[in-house]
Amino acid sequence: MFEDLLKEDCKQYRELAKRYLQVSTEQVVELFEIKKKAWALAQRWSDIQSNATKYAVENSISKTDFSTWAYQRYRQLQLMHEDSRMMWRMGEEELKRTENIN
């Protein structure tokens, strides 16, 4: 139901989640891009959650339910950002070790 209100935002969320689920520490460039995109989308979902009252009034929906839903998206993106950043750092360190061996 809420996804109908934010089709493009939800599409971007799902696409990034799919990329995140498929990435490995060896893919440092992809991890870096996921890290940046997750941060940007988290900011967007934070704004959406902050405007829950506006969405609720305009669409005759529960402010609490919408706010909770948007916050969950924000939180998942925040975790994607943090985890991707950690995996990116691990991948970078592994690349440096490999370069030093060769």
C-alpha positions, 0 to 999 in steps of 0.5 A, a space after each residue: 500500500 505505502 509503496 504506491 505512494 513512493 514508487 520510484 523511491 521503492 524501486 531504488 531501494 529494491 535495486 540497491 538491496 539486490 546489488 547489496 545481496 549479490 556483492 562480495 568483498 572482492 568487488 571493491 568498486 561495487 561496494 564503494 558505489 553501494 556504500 555511497 548510494 545507500 547513504 544517499 538513499 538513507 538520507 532520502 528515507 529519513 526525509 520521507 519519515 520526517 514528513 510522515 504527517 504530510 503523507 498521512 494527511 494527503 493520502 488518508 493513511 495512518 501516520 504511525 504506520 507510515 512513519 514506522 514503515 519509512 523508518 524501517 527502510 531508512 534503517 535498512 539502508 543505514 545498515 547497508 551503508 555501514 556493512 558495505 563500508 566495512 566490506 569495502 575496507 576489508 576488500 581494500 586491505 586484501 588488495 593491498 596485501 595481495 599487491 605487497 606479495 606480488 
